[in-house]
Amino acid sequence: MLSYIDSNPGDFGELIELTISDKQPYSWRATWLLWSCMKKNDARVLPFVSAIVKRLPKCKDGHQRNLINILLKMEVDEEDEGLLFDVCVDIWLDIKKQSSVRIKAFEVIVGLAKRYPELNHEVEALTDKRFVEPLSAGIKKSFSRMVGECFL
């Protein structure tokens, strides 16, 4: 699939459209493919960042995780950062979600807190043990590292 996209750059736009659509299971697979073949701050993805942020709360775990992976590679406009923060907090607080999607959401939260230190108090509240205990052992290590970086 990666070599196909490399060989057919004209299909990149269709890949993005499928990524933000609700044609499962193809949409979440397209999201993984897009994340795998895009560059950091990819100019081809930039016009769709806002749509990706808006699509994020409507997706299931695997699709959300890959959408967040895409957003972590992109610079998100200030207008979309508030919604992105709120959506990621909602994902983080939902302890029934997969650990892998929750930690990706927390990664966005920490990144925004680094950019806006006034969010540190809110991030600190999100580190309560009731949100951390349901995480898998490996994800807890990633969580501890992120929290350490955030509050150093």
DRENDO-1510 file (C-alpha; in Angstrom, 1 decimal, always signed):
<recs>
REC; n; res; u; v; w
REC; 1; MET; +0.0; +0.0; +0.0 .
REC; 2; LEU; +2.8; +2.4; +0.8 .
REC; 3; SER; +4.5; +1.7; -2.5 .
REC; 4; TYR; +1.2; +2.2; -4.3 .
REC; 5; ILE; +0.8; +5.7; -2.7 .
REC; 6; ASP; +4.4; +6.5; -3.6 .
REC; 7; SER; +3.9; +5.5; -7.2 .
REC; 8; ASN; +0.5; +7.2; -7.5 .
REC; 9; PRO; +0.7; +10.6; -5.8 .
REC; 10; GLY; -2.5; +11.7; -7.5 .
REC; 11; ASP; -4.4; +9.3; -5.2 .
REC; 12; PHE; -3.2; +11.0; -2.0 .
REC; 13; GLY; -6.2; +13.3; -2.0 .
REC; 14; GLU; -8.5; +10.4; -2.2 .
REC; 15; LEU; -6.6; +8.8; +0.7 .
REC; 16; ILE; -7.2; +11.9; +2.8 .
REC; 17; GLU; -10.9; +12.0; +1.9 .
REC; 18; LEU; -11.3; +8.4; +2.9 .
REC; 19; THR; -9.4; +9.1; +6.2 .
REC; 20; ILE; -12.0; +11.7; +7.3 .
REC; 21; SER; -15.0; +9.8; +6.0 .
REC; 22; ASP; -17.1; +7.1; +7.8 .
REC; 23; LYS; -16.6; +4.2; +5.5 .
REC; 24; GLN; -15.5; +1.5; +7.9 .
REC; 25; PRO; -13.3; -0.5; +8.0 .
REC; 26; TYR; -11.6; +1.4; +5.1 .
REC; 27; SER; -11.5; +4.8; +6.8 .
REC; 28; TRP; -9.4; +3.7; +9.8 .
REC; 29; ARG; -7.1; +1.7; +7.5 .
REC; 30; ALA; -6.7; +4.7; +5.2 .
REC; 31; THR; -5.9; +6.7; +8.3 .
REC; 32; TRP; -3.1; +4.3; +9.2 .
REC; 33; LEU; -1.8; +4.4; +5.6 .
REC; 34; LEU; -1.9; +8.2; +5.6 .
REC; 35; TRP; +0.0; +8.5; +8.8 .
REC; 36; SER; +2.6; +6.0; +7.5 .
REC; 37; CYS; +3.3; +7.8; +4.3 .
REC; 38; MET; +3.0; +11.5; +5.2 .
REC; 39; LYS; +5.7; +13.8; +6.2 .
REC; 40; LYS; +5.9; +16.1; +9.2 .
REC; 41; ASN; +3.7; +19.1; +8.5 .
REC; 42; ASP; +2.8; +17.6; +5.1 .
REC; 43; ALA; +1.4; +20.4; +2.9 .
REC; 44; ARG; -1.0; +17.9; +1.3 .
REC; 45; VAL; -2.6; +17.2; +4.7 .
REC; 46; LEU; -2.5; +20.8; +6.1 .
REC; 47; PRO; -5.9; +21.9; +4.5 .
REC; 48; PHE; -7.6; +18.9; +6.2 .
REC; 49; VAL; -6.3; +19.4; +9.7 .
REC; 50; SER; -9.4; +21.2; +10.9 .
REC; 51; ALA; -11.6; +18.4; +9.4 .
REC; 52; ILE; -9.5; +15.8; +11.1 .
REC; 53; VAL; -9.9; +17.5; +14.5 .
REC; 54; LYS; -13.7; +17.7; +14.0 .
REC; 55; ARG; -13.9; +14.1; +12.9 .
REC; 56; LEU; -11.9; +12.8; +15.9 .
REC; 57; PRO; -14.7; +12.6; +18.5 .
REC; 58; LYS; -16.9; +10.7; +16.1 .
REC; 59; CYS; -14.6; +7.7; +15.6 .
REC; 60; LYS; -13.9; +4.5; +17.4 .
REC; 61; ASP; -10.6; +3.8; +19.2 .
REC; 62; GLY; -8.4; +2.5; +16.4 .
REC; 63; HIS; -9.4; +5.3; +14.0 .
REC; 64; GLN; -9.0; +7.9; +16.8 .
REC; 65; ARG; -5.5; +6.7; +17.6 .
REC; 66; ASN; -4.4; +7.0; +13.9 .
REC; 67; LEU; -6.1; +10.4; +13.5 .
REC; 68; ILE; -4.2; +11.6; +16.6 .
REC; 69; ASN; -1.0; +10.2; +15.1 .
REC; 70; ILE; -1.6; +12.3; +12.0 .
REC; 71; LEU; -2.3; +15.4; +14.2 .
REC; 72; LEU; +0.9; +14.8; +16.2 .
REC; 73; LYS; +2.8; +15.2; +12.9 .
REC; 74; MET; +1.0; +18.4; +12.0 .
REC; 75; GLU; +0.9; +21.9; +13.3 .
REC; 76; VAL; -2.6; +22.6; +14.4 .
REC; 77; ASP; -4.0; +26.1; +14.1 .
REC; 78; GLU; -4.9; +28.0; +17.2 .
REC; 79; GLU; -8.5; +27.9; +16.2 .
REC; 80; ASP; -8.6; +24.1; +16.4 .
REC; 81; GLU; -6.4; +23.7; +19.5 .
REC; 82; GLY; -9.2; +24.2; +22.0 .
REC; 83; LEU; -11.4; +21.6; +20.4 .
REC; 84; LEU; -8.4; +19.2; +20.0 .
REC; 85; PHE; -7.6; +19.7; +23.7 .
REC; 86; ASP; -11.2; +19.1; +24.8 .
REC; 87; VAL; -11.6; +16.0; +22.6 .
REC; 88; CYS; -8.3; +14.5; +23.9 .
REC; 89; VAL; -9.3; +15.2; +27.5 .
REC; 90; ASP; -12.6; +13.4; +26.8 .
REC; 91; ILE; -10.7; +10.4; +25.3 .
REC; 92; TRP; -8.3; +10.4; +28.3 .
REC; 93; LEU; -11.1; +10.4; +30.8 .
REC; 94; ASP; -12.9; +7.5; +29.2 .
REC; 95; ILE; -11.2; +4.6; +31.0 .
REC; 96; LYS; -13.1; +2.1; +28.9 .
REC; 97; LYS; -11.1; +3.1; +25.8 .
REC; 98; GLN; -8.0; +1.3; +24.7 .
REC; 99; SER; -4.8; +2.3; +26.6 .
REC; 100; SER; -3.1; +3.0; +23.2 .
REC; 101; VAL; -5.7; +5.6; +22.1 .
REC; 102; ARG; -5.8; +7.2; +25.6 .
REC; 103; ILE; -2.0; +7.6; +25.8 .
REC; 104; LYS; -2.0; +9.2; +22.3 .
REC; 105; ALA; -4.7; +11.7; +23.5 .
REC; 106; PHE; -2.6; +12.4; +26.6 .
REC; 107; GLU; +0.4; +13.0; +24.4 .
REC; 108; VAL; -1.5; +15.8; +22.7 .
REC; 109; ILE; -2.6; +17.2; +26.0 .
REC; 110; VAL; +1.0; +17.3; +27.2 .
REC; 111; GLY; +2.2; +18.9; +24.0 .
REC; 112; LEU; -0.4; +21.6; +24.3 .
REC; 113; ALA; +0.5; +22.1; +28.0 .
REC; 114; LYS; +4.1; +22.6; +27.0 .
REC; 115; ARG; +3.0; +25.3; +24.5 .
REC; 116; TYR; +0.5; +26.8; +27.0 .
REC; 117; PRO; +1.9; +26.4; +30.5 .
REC; 118; GLU; -1.3; +27.8; +32.0 .
REC; 119; LEU; -2.8; +24.3; +31.2 .
REC; 120; ASN; -0.3; +22.5; +33.6 .
REC; 121; HIS; -2.7; +22.7; +36.5 .
REC; 122; GLU; -5.4; +21.0; +34.4 .
REC; 123; VAL; -3.0; +18.4; +33.2 .
REC; 124; GLU; -1.9; +17.7; +36.7 .
REC; 125; ALA; -5.5; +17.0; +37.6 .
REC; 126; LEU; -5.7; +14.5; +34.8 .
REC; 127; THR; -2.9; +12.4; +36.3 .
REC; 128; ASP; -5.1; +11.1; +39.1 .
REC; 129; LYS; -4.6; +7.4; +39.8 .
REC; 130; ARG; -8.2; +6.6; +38.7 .
REC; 131; PHE; -7.2; +7.5; +35.2 .
REC; 132; VAL; -3.8; +5.9; +35.3 .
REC; 133; GLU; -4.6; +2.5; +36.9 .
REC; 134; PRO; -6.6; +1.1; +34.0 .
REC; 135; LEU; -3.6; +1.6; +31.6 .
REC; 136; SER; -1.5; -1.4; +30.6 .
REC; 137; ALA; +1.9; -1.7; +32.1 .
REC; 138; GLY; +3.8; -0.6; +29.1 .
REC; 139; ILE; +1.5; +2.4; +28.5 .
REC; 140; LYS; +2.0; +3.4; +32.2 .
REC; 141; LYS; +5.7; +3.7; +31.5 .
REC; 142; SER; +5.1; +6.1; +28.6 .
REC; 143; PHE; +2.6; +8.0; +30.8 .
REC; 144; SER; +5.2; +8.4; +33.6 .
REC; 145; ARG; +7.8; +9.6; +31.1 .
REC; 146; MET; +5.4; +12.2; +29.6 .
REC; 147; VAL; +4.4; +13.5; +33.0 .
REC; 148; GLY; +8.0; +13.8; +34.1 .
REC; 149; GLU; +8.8; +15.8; +31.0 .
REC; 150; CYS; +5.7; +18.0; +31.5 .
REC; 151; PHE; +6.4; +18.9; +35.0 .
REC; 152; LEU; +10.2; +19.2; +35.1 .
</recs>
